């Protein structure tokens, strides 16, 4: 269920959540430092205490959401002690489909270091969860990533880049798995690097305006309750996905409200209304006659359904003015659908359009194709 704009021409430079600095930043505070892992944050700290659960207690979903928002706030406040306390010592962090080893880090200290590096290029960088979904020890957040590129960055080619002076503002999907101590054991980021590069002026492709990185009604929290409504919404979403894979457009669109909005983060603007969604989907699947998406993680929380999987297909048809390339693509896709009265009223879609464009031969060497999403290994 992806839009045709994934093949827009983009720059070959990928940025590490804001990019890496040419010289390494100072090492993050020791997790054993006062206020670090396993201890409460200092008074006035941006983040919640070091773990999501006090020993011997089972936190509520609302409490987990509050703790999660506090961990995001610690980044904006550059409170590295509080931020480090959110992560297990062996935590694993992956920026999905970015094709760069330094975007997959292991260890709580390494996670902190990677974010500190990002803030060199974007000193005012901050994130704010717009939607937080809680399912047991899994937390999924749609968050705004915003900042201004006033510091030097370094690309994958090892060459430093002068600041562009331009702001970014984009939505990302962030999914974390907590360990038994209530700390982040693993996390995945699904976001569109092409959008960031467009906003920074590093790509000629049209990109969403930074001001578009918002979610109506935010902040929103939804906790799995295993309700009749949740089960019905999840079943409807799964049925729509089956229809998508069969290229059954009436079946796929049957779950959408007439005025539904698809907010595809790789597109410069939202699709508004069922007619627009149908036209875009038909063009996309016309370009990938064998296109399908296999979801490996789907669950409902409140009025929302989270679905993460892998899209595969062969570009054997024209996509707008672009001729078929004959190349195969594989990409991780994360979607959050909001329901009302049994119908989808809004979908937020996340993937790395730059990686797909590379696989189609549109920009240098292609990053590795997406591996099927596996919760036990990466979420």
C-alpha positions as CSV (number, residue, x, y, z in Angstrom):
1,X,0.0,0.0,0.0
2,X,2.6,2.5,-1.1
3,X,2.6,5.6,-3.3
4,X,4.3,6.0,-6.6
5,X,6.5,8.8,-5.2
6,X,9.0,6.2,-3.8
7,X,10.9,6.4,-7.1
8,X,11.4,10.1,-7.0
9,X,15.0,11.1,-7.8
10,X,17.0,11.6,-4.5
11,X,20.5,12.3,-3.5
12,X,22.9,9.4,-2.9
13,X,23.8,10.8,0.5
14,X,22.2,9.2,3.5
15,X,22.1,10.9,6.9
16,X,22.4,9.2,10.2
17,X,19.3,10.6,11.9
18,X,20.9,14.0,11.3
19,X,24.4,12.7,10.3
20,X,27.7,12.0,11.9
21,X,30.3,14.6,12.9
22,X,33.7,14.5,11.4
23,X,35.3,14.4,14.9
24,X,33.9,12.1,17.5
25,X,31.9,13.7,20.3
26,X,32.7,13.2,24.0
27,X,31.8,9.8,25.3
28,X,28.4,9.5,27.0
29,X,28.2,9.5,30.7
30,X,28.8,6.1,32.4
31,X,25.6,4.2,33.1
32,X,26.7,3.9,36.7
33,X,26.9,7.6,37.1
34,X,24.5,9.3,39.5
35,X,21.1,9.5,38.0
36,X,22.1,6.9,35.4
37,X,20.8,3.4,34.5
38,X,18.9,1.8,37.3
39,X,18.5,5.0,39.4
40,X,15.9,7.8,39.4
41,X,16.5,10.8,37.3
42,X,17.6,13.9,39.0
43,X,14.9,16.4,40.0
44,X,13.8,18.4,37.0
45,X,15.2,15.8,34.6
46,X,13.5,15.6,31.2
47,X,13.1,11.9,31.4
48,X,11.2,9.5,33.6
49,X,13.2,7.3,36.1
50,X,15.6,4.8,34.6
51,X,13.2,2.0,33.9
52,X,9.6,1.8,32.9
53,X,8.7,-0.5,35.8
54,X,9.6,-0.3,39.5
55,X,10.9,-3.6,40.9
56,X,8.0,-6.0,41.5
57,X,5.4,-3.9,39.8
58,X,3.6,-4.2,36.5
59,X,3.2,-0.7,35.0
60,X,0.0,0.4,33.3
61,X,0.0,1.1,29.6
62,X,-0.5,4.8,30.4
63,X,2.5,4.8,32.7
64,X,4.6,3.2,30.0
65,X,3.6,5.8,27.5
66,X,4.5,8.6,30.0
67,X,7.9,7.0,30.6
68,X,8.4,6.7,26.8
69,X,7.6,10.3,26.2
70,X,10.1,11.3,28.9
71,X,12.9,9.4,27.2
72,X,12.2,11.4,24.0
73,X,12.1,14.6,26.0
74,X,15.6,13.8,27.4
75,X,17.1,14.1,23.9
76,X,15.6,17.6,23.4
77,X,17.0,18.6,26.8
78,X,20.4,16.9,26.1
79,X,19.9,15.1,29.4
80,X,22.2,12.2,28.4
81,X,22.1,10.6,31.9
82,X,18.4,10.4,31.8
83,X,18.3,9.2,28.2
84,X,21.0,6.5,28.9
85,X,18.8,5.3,31.7
86,X,16.1,4.4,29.3
87,X,18.2,1.7,27.6
88,X,19.5,-1.7,28.6
89,X,23.3,-2.2,28.5
90,X,23.0,-4.5,25.5
91,X,20.3,-2.5,23.7
92,X,20.2,-2.8,19.9
93,X,19.2,0.2,17.7
94,X,18.5,-0.1,14.0
95,X,17.6,2.5,11.4
96,X,15.7,0.3,8.9
97,X,16.8,0.0,5.3
98,X,19.5,2.7,5.5
99,X,22.3,0.4,4.2
100,X,25.0,1.8,6.5
101,X,26.7,-0.2,9.3
102,X,26.9,2.9,11.6
103,X,23.1,3.1,11.6
104,X,22.9,-0.2,13.5
105,X,24.4,0.1,16.9
106,X,24.5,-2.2,19.9
107,X,24.9,-1.1,23.5
108,X,23.2,1.6,25.6
109,X,26.3,3.8,25.5
110,X,26.5,3.4,21.7
111,X,22.8,4.5,21.3
112,X,23.5,7.7,23.3
113,X,26.6,8.3,21.3
114,X,24.8,8.0,18.0
115,X,22.2,10.6,19.1
116,X,24.9,12.9,20.4
117,X,26.5,12.8,17.0
118,X,23.2,13.6,15.4
119,X,22.9,16.7,17.5
120,X,26.2,18.0,16.3
121,X,24.6,18.6,12.9
122,X,21.3,19.7,14.5
123,X,22.1,21.3,17.9
124,X,18.4,22.1,18.4
125,X,17.2,18.7,17.4
126,X,14.3,17.4,19.4
127,X,11.6,14.8,19.0
128,X,8.0,14.7,20.2
129,X,5.8,11.6,20.2
130,X,2.6,12.4,18.5
131,X,0.9,9.0,18.8
132,X,2.0,6.4,21.3
133,X,0.6,2.8,21.1
134,X,1.3,0.3,23.9
135,X,1.1,-3.5,23.6
136,X,2.5,-5.2,26.6
137,X,6.3,-4.7,26.4
138,X,6.1,-3.2,22.9
139,X,5.7,0.6,22.4
140,X,5.2,2.1,19.0
141,X,5.4,5.9,18.5
142,X,4.8,8.2,15.6
143,X,7.2,11.1,16.4
144,X,8.1,14.4,15.0
145,X,11.9,14.8,14.4
146,X,12.8,18.5,14.0
147,X,15.8,20.7,14.1
148,X,18.0,23.1,12.0
149,X,21.2,22.0,10.3
150,X,23.6,24.5,11.7
151,X,26.5,22.1,12.4
152,X,28.8,20.1,10.2
153,X,27.7,16.7,9.1
154,X,29.5,13.8,7.5
155,X,28.1,11.6,4.8
156,X,28.6,7.9,4.1
157,X,31.4,8.8,1.7
158,X,33.5,10.0,4.7
159,X,33.5,13.6,3.5
160,X,32.3,16.5,5.7
161,X,29.4,18.6,4.7
162,X,28.9,22.3,5.4
163,X,25.8,23.2,7.2
164,X,22.8,23.9,5.0
165,X,21.1,26.2,7.5
166,X,17.8,24.6,6.6
167,X,15.3,23.2,9.0
168,X,13.8,19.7,8.9
169,X,10.6,18.4,10.3
170,X,9.4,14.9,9.6
171,X,7.5,12.1,11.1
172,X,9.2,8.8,11.9
173,X,7.9,5.4,13.2
174,X,9.7,4.2,16.3
175,X,9.1,0.8,17.7
176,X,10.8,-0.4,20.9
177,X,10.7,-3.7,22.8
178,X,11.3,-3.5,26.6
179,X,13.1,-6.1,28.7
180,X,11.9,-7.5,32.0
181,X,13.6,-4.6,33.8
182,X,11.5,-2.1,31.8
183,X,14.4,-0.8,29.7
184,X,14.6,-0.6,25.9
185,X,16.1,-3.9,24.7
186,X,15.7,-3.1,21.0
187,X,14.4,-0.4,18.8
188,X,13.7,0.2,15.1
189,X,13.4,3.5,13.3
190,X,11.4,3.6,10.0
191,X,11.8,6.9,8.3
192,X,12.3,8.4,4.8
193,X,15.8,9.8,4.2
194,X,14.6,11.2,0.9
195,X,12.3,13.6,2.8
196,X,15.1,14.8,5.0
197,X,17.4,15.3,2.0
198,X,14.8,17.2,0.2
199,X,14.1,19.5,3.1
200,X,17.9,20.2,3.5
201,X,18.1,21.1,-0.2
202,X,20.3,18.0,-0.9
203,X,17.9,16.5,-3.4
204,X,15.9,18.2,-6.2
205,X,12.8,16.0,-5.4
206,X,9.8,17.6,-3.9
207,X,9.5,16.9,-0.2
208,X,7.0,17.6,2.6
209,X,7.3,20.9,4.2
210,X,8.9,20.7,7.7
211,X,5.7,22.3,9.1
212,X,3.7,19.2,8.0
213,X,5.2,16.9,10.6
214,X,2.2,16.9,12.9
215,X,-0.7,14.5,13.8
216,X,-4.2,15.9,14.2
217,X,-5.3,15.5,17.8
218,X,-1.9,14.9,19.2
219,X,-0.7,13.9,21.7
220,X,-2.5,10.6,21.5
221,X,-2.1,7.5,23.6
222,X,-3.7,4.1,23.0
223,X,-3.2,0.9,25.0
224,X,-4.2,-2.6,23.8
225,X,-7.4,-3.7,25.6
226,X,-8.3,-6.7,23.5
227,X,-11.7,-5.2,22.9
228,X,-14.3,-6.2,20.4
229,X,-13.6,-3.0,18.5
230,X,-9.9,-3.6,18.3
231,X,-10.4,-7.1,17.0
232,X,-12.8,-5.9,14.4
233,X,-10.5,-3.1,13.2
234,X,-7.6,-5.5,13.0
235,X,-9.6,-8.1,11.0
236,X,-10.7,-5.3,8.6
237,X,-7.1,-4.1,8.1
238,X,-5.9,-7.7,7.4
239,X,-8.7,-8.2,4.9
240,X,-7.8,-5.0,3.1
241,X,-4.2,-6.2,3.0
242,X,-5.2,-9.5,1.4
243,X,-7.2,-7.6,-1.2
244,X,-4.2,-5.4,-1.9
245,X,-2.0,-8.4,-2.6
246,X,-4.6,-9.8,-4.9
247,X,-4.8,-6.3,-6.6
248,X,-8.5,-6.3,-5.7
249,X,-9.1,-2.6,-5.5
250,X,-12.7,-2.6,-4.4
251,X,-11.9,-5.1,-1.7
252,X,-8.9,-3.0,-0.5
253,X,-10.8,0.2,-0.5
254,X,-13.8,-1.1,1.2
255,X,-12.4,-0.5,4.6
256,X,-11.6,3.2,3.9
257,X,-14.0,6.1,4.7
258,X,-14.9,8.2,1.7
259,X,-12.9,11.1,3.1
260,X,-10.0,9.0,4.4
261,X,-6.5,10.5,4.3
262,X,-3.3,8.6,3.5
263,X,-0.2,10.4,4.9
264,X,2.6,8.7,3.0
265,X,5.8,10.1,4.4
266,X,7.6,9.6,1.1
267,X,5.1,11.9,-0.7
268,X,5.2,15.7,-0.7
269,X,1.5,15.8,0.2
270,X,-1.3,13.7,1.7
271,X,-3.8,11.8,-0.4
272,X,-7.3,13.0,0.5
273,X,-10.4,11.0,-0.3
274,X,-11.0,7.4,-1.4
275,X,-10.8,8.4,-5.1
276,X,-7.3,9.8,-4.7
277,X,-6.2,6.7,-2.7
278,X,-7.6,4.4,-5.4
279,X,-5.9,6.3,-8.3
280,X,-2.5,6.3,-6.5
281,X,-2.7,2.6,-5.6
282,X,-3.7,1.6,-9.2
283,X,-0.7,3.5,-10.6
284,X,1.6,1.9,-8.1
285,X,0.5,-1.6,-8.6
286,X,0.4,-1.0,-12.3
287,X,4.2,-0.5,-12.0
288,X,4.6,-3.6,-9.9
289,X,2.4,-6.3,-11.3
290,X,3.6,-8.8,-8.7
291,X,3.7,-6.3,-5.9
292,X,2.6,-7.5,-2.5
293,X,3.2,-6.8,1.2
294,X,3.7,-9.4,3.8
295,X,3.0,-8.2,7.3
296,X,4.8,-9.9,10.2
297,X,3.6,-7.7,13.0
298,X,0.0,-6.5,13.3
299,X,-1.9,-5.4,16.3
300,X,-4.6,-3.0,17.4
301,X,-4.7,-0.5,20.2
302,X,-7.8,1.6,20.8
303,X,-8.8,3.1,17.4
304,X,-5.4,2.3,15.9
305,X,-3.8,-0.6,14.0
306,X,-0.1,-1.0,13.7
307,X,1.2,-3.1,10.8
308,X,4.9,-3.7,9.9
309,X,6.0,-5.9,7.0
310,X,8.0,-6.1,3.8
311,X,6.9,-5.0,0.4
312,X,8.3,-6.9,-2.6
313,X,7.7,-6.4,-6.3
314,X,9.2,-6.2,-9.8
315,X,9.1,-2.8,-11.5
316,X,7.7,-4.1,-14.8
317,X,5.4,-1.3,-15.7
318,X,5.7,2.5,-16.1
319,X,5.1,4.7,-13.1
320,X,3.8,8.0,-14.4
321,X,6.5,9.4,-16.7
322,X,9.1,6.9,-15.6
323,X,9.6,3.7,-17.7
324,X,9.9,0.3,-16.2
325,X,13.3,-0.6,-14.9
326,X,12.7,-4.4,-14.7
327,X,14.4,-4.4,-11.2
328,X,13.1,-6.0,-8.1
329,X,12.6,-4.1,-4.8
330,X,12.2,-5.1,-1.2
331,X,11.4,-2.6,1.5
332,X,10.3,-2.5,5.1
333,X,7.0,-0.7,5.5
334,X,5.4,0.5,8.7
335,X,1.8,1.7,8.7
336,X,-0.5,3.1,11.4
337,X,-4.2,3.2,10.6
338,X,-6.7,5.1,12.6
339,X,-10.3,3.8,12.6
340,X,-13.7,5.5,13.3
341,X,-16.9,3.5,13.2
342,X,-15.3,0.6,11.6
343,X,-13.7,2.5,8.7
344,X,-10.1,3.8,8.2
345,X,-10.1,7.5,8.4
346,X,-6.3,8.0,8.3
347,X,-3.1,6.1,7.5
348,X,0.4,7.1,8.3
349,X,2.9,5.2,6.1
350,X,6.7,4.9,6.7
351,X,9.5,3.5,4.5
352,X,12.8,4.7,3.1
353,X,12.1,5.9,-0.4
354,X,15.8,6.6,-1.0
355,X,16.6,2.9,-0.5
356,X,13.8,1.9,-3.0
357,X,15.0,4.4,-5.6
358,X,18.5,2.9,-5.2
359,X,17.2,-0.6,-5.8
360,X,15.6,0.6,-8.9
361,X,18.9,1.8,-10.2
362,X,18.2,5.5,-9.8
363,X,21.0,6.5,-7.5
364,X,24.3,4.7,-7.3
365,X,24.7,1.4,-5.4
366,X,21.6,0.1,-3.7
367,X,21.4,-0.6,0.0
368,X,20.7,-4.2,0.9
369,X,17.1,-5.3,0.4
370,X,14.9,-5.4,3.4
371,X,14.9,-8.6,5.3
372,X,11.4,-9.8,6.5
373,X,10.5,-8.1,9.7
374,X,11.2,-10.4,12.7
375,X,10.0,-9.2,16.1
376,X,12.2,-11.7,17.9
377,X,15.3,-10.2,16.4
378,X,14.7,-6.6,15.8
379,X,11.8,-5.1,17.7
